[in-house]
């Protein structure tokens, strides 16, 4: 999840700064959580794994398949995919911290031969041959691609014909007036904030065939209070790792980030496929 303000940083350095907090706060996951409603008392980290499982289900990942986690965060989702499906996963991230954290987790769990983490750009995967992967997952990562068409072209290339890509990302409610769209994108530091139809268009232009998309904003972005509550519940661990000031700053940043609400910011899960011919 992005709760930082805009900074003149290389994208990798940005995540090097924010991901250590995610690693402690959300157990190695840098994406949002999925709750069934305000009364769902599932812990935040488990609700985040619930969202990852939705991606796994959408992709239909099976044992022995090769999965690319494009923009893998500190490693939580990639490890879950391998542990629960038996697939081999390669995570790619521009953050040295995230690549290192994921590698350490894989080693600690005895999964180094099944899960690999690379420090690099998922828009530049030249060391991977065409059709190297059976499936691609991109959880809140395409939003930050400096050149989105180029990134999608590279993911299309390394995905085998017939393979699927599932992305999750923030999307803009269609009712939001154009004048407010740029303001929200800047406020939330979401450079590609757009209605889901805009994502479908760029995915089709990259050659993908759209198969399914779901808007689940009220259960993800719309429950901002739960993220703030989780920061308070995890105060001791966060304070021990980063100090009291960091805890207060995280809570304030999250309150501000989720303030637009689900009536403006939606959250979409989109699955597309590379045609066989």
ZAMARGU-4260 file (C-alpha; in steps of 0.2 Angstrom, whole numbers, plus 5000, padded with zeros to 4 digits):
<rodrens>
0) 5000/5000/5000 | 5006/5017/4996 | 5005/5030/5011 | 5020/5041/5006 | 5019/5058/4999
5) 5027/5062/4983 | 5047/5063/4984 | 5060/5066/4971 | 5067/5048/4973 | 5071/5035/4961
10) 5057/5022/4962 | 5068/5009/4970 | 5074/5021/4984 | 5056/5025/4988 | 5051/5007/4991
15) 5068/5005/5001 | 5061/5018/5013 | 5043/5012/5014 | 5044/4993/5013 | 5053/4990/5029
20) 5038/4997/5038 | 5026/4986/5027 | 5037/4971/5031 | 5034/4973/5050 | 5017/4980/5049
25) 5009/4968/5036 | 5020/4953/5037 | 5030/4955/5021 | 5015/4961/5011 | 5015/4978/5002
30) 4997/4977/4996 | 4980/4981/5003 | 4968/4969/5013 | 4951/4962/5009 | 4938/4961/5022
35) 4920/4956/5020 | 4914/4971/5029 | 4916/4983/5044 | 4912/4968/5056 | 4925/4956/5049
40) 4938/4955/5063 | 4951/4946/5052 | 4968/4952/5056 | 4975/4964/5043 | 4989/4953/5037
45) 4977/4938/5035 | 4965/4949/5025 | 4980/4954/5014 | 4983/4935/5011 | 4965/4933/5007
50) 4968/4946/4993 | 4983/4936/4986 | 4972/4920/4986 | 4960/4929/4975 | 4973/4932/4963
55) 4979/4914/4964 | 4962/4908/4961 | 4959/4920/4946 | 4975/4914/4938 | 4972/4896/4942
60) 4989/4892/4947 | 4994/4874/4949 | 5009/4864/4955 | 5024/4865/4944 | 5019/4881/4935
65) 5031/4895/4934 | 5024/4912/4941 | 5031/4929/4939 | 5027/4941/4953 | 5030/4958/4945
70) 5033/4971/4959 | 5034/4958/4972 | 5036/4968/4988 | 5045/4961/5003 | 5041/4943/4997
75) 5025/4938/5006 | 5013/4934/4991 | 5027/4925/4981 | 5030/4913/4996 | 5011/4911/4999
80) 5009/4906/4981 | 5023/4893/4982 | 5018/4886/4999 | 4999/4884/4994 | 5000/4879/4976
85) 5017/4871/4973 | 5021/4883/4959 | 5039/4890/4956 | 5039/4909/4958 | 5051/4923/4953
90) 5048/4939/4961 | 5055/4955/4953 | 5057/4972/4962 | 5066/4988/4960 | 5069/4989/4978
95) 5085/4981/4985 | 5077/4980/5002 | 5063/4970/4995 | 5073/4958/4985 | 5084/4955/5000
100) 5070/4953/5012 | 5061/4940/5001 | 5077/4930/4998 | 5079/4929/5017 | 5062/4923/5020
105) 5063/4910/5006 | 5079/4904/5014 | 5072/4903/5032 | 5057/4893/5025 | 5068/4881/5015
110) 5060/4887/4999 | 5076/4895/4990 | 5075/4882/4976 | 5057/4886/4973 | 5056/4905/4975
115) 5068/4917/4969 | 5069/4936/4971 | 5077/4948/4958 | 5082/4966/4960 | 5077/4973/4944
120) 5064/4981/4933 | 5049/4970/4927 | 5049/4981/4911 | 5067/4975/4907 | 5067/4956/4909
125) 5079/4952/4895 | 5087/4938/4904 | 5071/4929/4904 | 5066/4920/4887 | 5050/4923/4878
130) 5036/4913/4886 | 5046/4909/4902 | 5031/4910/4913 | 5014/4902/4914 | 5006/4916/4924
135) 5010/4934/4930 | 5003/4942/4945 | 5005/4961/4948 | 4998/4967/4964 | 4997/4986/4965
140) 5013/4987/4955 | 5008/4992/4937 | 5001/5009/4945 | 5020/5014/4947 | 5027/5009/4930
145) 5036/5024/4922 | 5031/5018/4905 | 5015/5007/4906 | 5014/5002/4888 | 5032/4996/4888
150) 5030/4987/4905 | 5015/4978/4898 | 5024/4973/4882 | 5038/4965/4892 | 5026/4955/4903
155) 5016/4950/4887 | 5033/4944/4880 | 5038/4933/4895 | 5021/4926/4897 | 5018/4910/4887
160) 5004/4910/4874 | 4988/4905/4883 | 4995/4911/4900 | 4986/4923/4911 | 4990/4939/4920
165) 4980/4945/4935 | 4983/4963/4942 | 4975/4972/4957 | 4976/4990/4958 | 4967/5006/4963
170) 4955/5012/4950 | 4945/5028/4949 | 4926/5029/4951 | 4918/5034/4935 | 4908/5047/4944
175) 4923/5057/4949 | 4924/5073/4938 | 4939/5075/4927 | 4945/5091/4937 | 4946/5080/4952
180) 4955/5066/4945 | 4972/5074/4944 | 4971/5080/4961 | 4967/5063/4968 | 4981/5055/4958
185) 4993/5068/4965 | 4987/5067/4983 | 4988/5048/4984 | 5004/5047/4973 | 4995/5035/4961
190) 5002/5041/4944 | 4991/5029/4933 | 4975/5032/4943 | 4960/5029/4931 | 4944/5020/4929
195) 4945/5002/4926 | 4940/5004/4908 | 4956/5014/4906 | 4966/4999/4912 | 4956/4987/4901
200) 4960/4998/4886 | 4979/4998/4889 | 4979/4979/4892 | 4970/4976/4876 | 4982/4988/4867
205) 4996/4977/4874 | 4988/4962/4865 | 4980/4954/4880 | 4962/4947/4880 | 4952/4953/4894
210) 4943/4938/4903 | 4937/4945/4920 | 4937/4960/4931 | 4930/4964/4948 | 4927/4980/4958
215) 4929/4977/4976 | 4933/4994/4983 | 4921/4994/4997 | 4930/4979/5004 | 4947/4985/5001
220) 4950/5004/5000 | 4934/5008/5008 | 4938/5001/5025 | 4952/5013/5029 | 4948/5013/5047
225) 4954/4995/5049 | 4971/4999/5043 | 4973/5013/5056 | 4967/5001/5069 | 4980/4988/5064
230) 4993/5001/5066 | 4987/5005/5083 | 4986/4986/5087 | 5004/4984/5081 | 5011/4999/5089
235) 5023/4989/5100 | 5032/4980/5086 | 5032/4996/5075 | 5038/5007/5089 | 5052/4994/5093
240) 5058/4994/5075 | 5055/5012/5070 | 5051/5023/5085 | 5036/5031/5092 | 5036/5045/5079
245) 5035/5033/5065 | 5020/5025/5072 | 5011/5041/5073 | 5017/5046/5056 | 5010/5030/5049
250) 4993/5032/5057 | 4992/5050/5050 | 4997/5045/5033 | 4985/5031/5032 | 4970/5042/5038
255) 4974/5054/5025 | 4977/5041/5011 | 4960/5032/5014 | 4951/5049/5016 | 4943/5049/4998
260) 4933/5034/5002 | 4926/5020/4991 | 4914/5032/4983 | 4930/5040/4974 | 4943/5027/4974
265) 4938/5009/4969 | 4949/4994/4969 | 4949/4981/4954 | 4955/4964/4951 | 4958/4961/4932
270) 4963/4945/4923 | 4969/4945/4905 | 4976/4931/4894 | 4989/4931/4881 | 4981/4923/4866
275) 4987/4907/4860 | 4989/4913/4842
</rodrens>
